[in-house]
Amino acid sequence: MISAEPYVALSLVLLCLGLVGVMVRRNFITVLMSLELMFNAVNLNLIAFSFRLGDLAGQILAIFVITVAAAEAAIGLGLIIALVRLRDTVSLDEADLMRS
């Protein structure tokens, strides 16, 4: 049986890449893609440990995370469309100006 360490290491790399993308990038679309990368890292961990422990709870929880990620993508797309219509940009520096 394959151990969980390679999956955890890959998940750590994906999570770190997503975190760097969220913290460094100023483009709204790139930030949303980085969040999706972080969600996928969590799903990889859940499924790896679920398989390793022989329990389906982690896989069921991963399905819920995928549902939340789909909802986040839909809301993010709506925000991007509103930002482009209002300011003609997808920069996060302009997003705080949507209140006015």
C-alpha positions in Angstrom: 0.0 0.0 0.0 1.3 3.5 -0.9 1.9 5.7 2.1 0.2 9.1 2.5 3.5 11.1 2.7 3.8 11.8 -1.1 0.2 13.0 -1.2 0.7 15.2 1.9 3.9 16.6 0.4 2.1 17.4 -2.9 -0.8 18.9 -1.0 1.6 21.1 1.0 3.2 22.3 -2.3 -0.2 23.1 -3.8 -1.3 24.9 -0.6 1.8 27.0 -0.5 1.5 27.9 -4.2 -2.1 28.9 -3.6 -1.2 31.0 -0.5 1.6 32.8 -2.4 -0.8 33.5 -5.3 -3.5 35.0 -2.9 -1.0 37.1 -1.0 1.1 38.4 -3.9 -1.2 38.8 -6.9 -3.4 41.8 -7.5 -5.5 40.3 -10.3 -8.9 39.1 -9.1 -9.0 36.2 -11.5 -5.5 35.0 -10.4 -6.6 35.2 -6.7 -9.7 33.1 -7.4 -7.5 30.5 -9.3 -5.2 30.4 -6.3 -8.1 29.8 -3.9 -9.2 26.9 -6.1 -5.7 25.6 -5.9 -5.9 25.7 -2.1 -9.3 23.9 -2.2 -7.7 21.2 -4.3 -4.9 20.8 -1.9 -7.4 20.3 0.9 -9.3 17.8 -1.2 -6.1 15.8 -1.9 -5.4 15.6 1.8 -8.9 14.5 2.6 -9.0 11.8 0.0 -5.5 10.5 0.7 -6.2 10.1 4.4 -9.7 8.7 3.7 -8.1 6.1 1.5 -5.3 5.4 4.0 -7.7 5.0 6.9 -10.3 3.0 4.9 -13.1 5.5 5.8 -15.4 7.3 3.4 -15.9 10.3 5.6 -13.0 12.2 4.0 -14.3 11.5 0.5 -17.7 12.7 1.4 -16.2 15.9 2.9 -14.2 16.4 -0.3 -17.5 16.4 -2.2 -18.8 19.2 0.0 -15.5 21.1 -0.5 -16.0 20.8 -4.2 -19.5 22.2 -3.8 -18.3 25.1 -1.9 -15.6 25.7 -4.5 -18.2 25.8 -7.2 -20.3 28.3 -5.3 -17.2 30.4 -4.7 -16.4 30.3 -8.4 -19.9 31.4 -9.3 -19.9 34.3 -6.8 -16.4 35.3 -7.9 -17.4 35.4 -11.5 -20.3 37.6 -10.6 -18.0 39.9 -8.8 -15.6 40.0 -11.7 -18.4 40.9 -14.1 -19.6 43.7 -11.8 -16.0 45.0 -11.4 -15.4 45.0 -15.1 -18.7 46.8 -15.8 -18.1 49.4 -13.2 -14.3 50.1 -13.4 -13.1 48.3 -16.7 -10.4 46.4 -14.7 -10.0 43.2 -12.7 -7.4 44.7 -10.3 -8.1 44.1 -6.6 -6.9 47.7 -5.9 -10.0 48.9 -7.7 -12.3 46.5 -6.0 -12.6 48.5 -2.8 -14.0 51.4 -4.9 -17.1 49.4 -5.7 -18.8 50.8 -2.7 -19.0 54.3 -4.1 
